[in-house]
Amino acid sequence: MVQINWTGEAQSWLKDIYDYIAADNPEAAARTAEGIYEKAQLLKKYPEAGYRYESQSSRHVRILLYGH
């Protein structure tokens, strides 16, 4: 079973996205943050989805796009 671990950077980005949208529409911000979280859950079923982030570390980091 695949385990999803959010990097600190990804967590920070998600908070920044939420905060930016929430300034105008808190409900939309919550829906967007939840949508991004749910998109990431697809990796449990499809662990090779998205783009592999190449880095010097041995961690297996994936990048998924969200939205239209």
C-alpha positions, 0 to 999 in steps of 0.5 A, a space after each residue: 500500500 502506498 503511503 502519502 507523505 506531504 513535504 513541508 513545502 507542499 503543506 506550505 503551498 496548500 496553506 498559502 493557496 487556502 489563505 489567498 482564496 479565503 481572503 475573498 471566499 472561505 467556502 471556495 478556499 475550503 473546497 479547493 484545499 479539499 480538492 487538492 488533498 483528494 487529488 493527492 489521494 489518487 496516488 494510493 491507487 495510481 502511484 505513478 500518476 503525475 510527474 516524478 520530481 527529480 531531486 538529489 534525495 532518494 525520496 519518490 516525490 510526485 507532482 500532480 496538477 489540479 484544476 482545469 
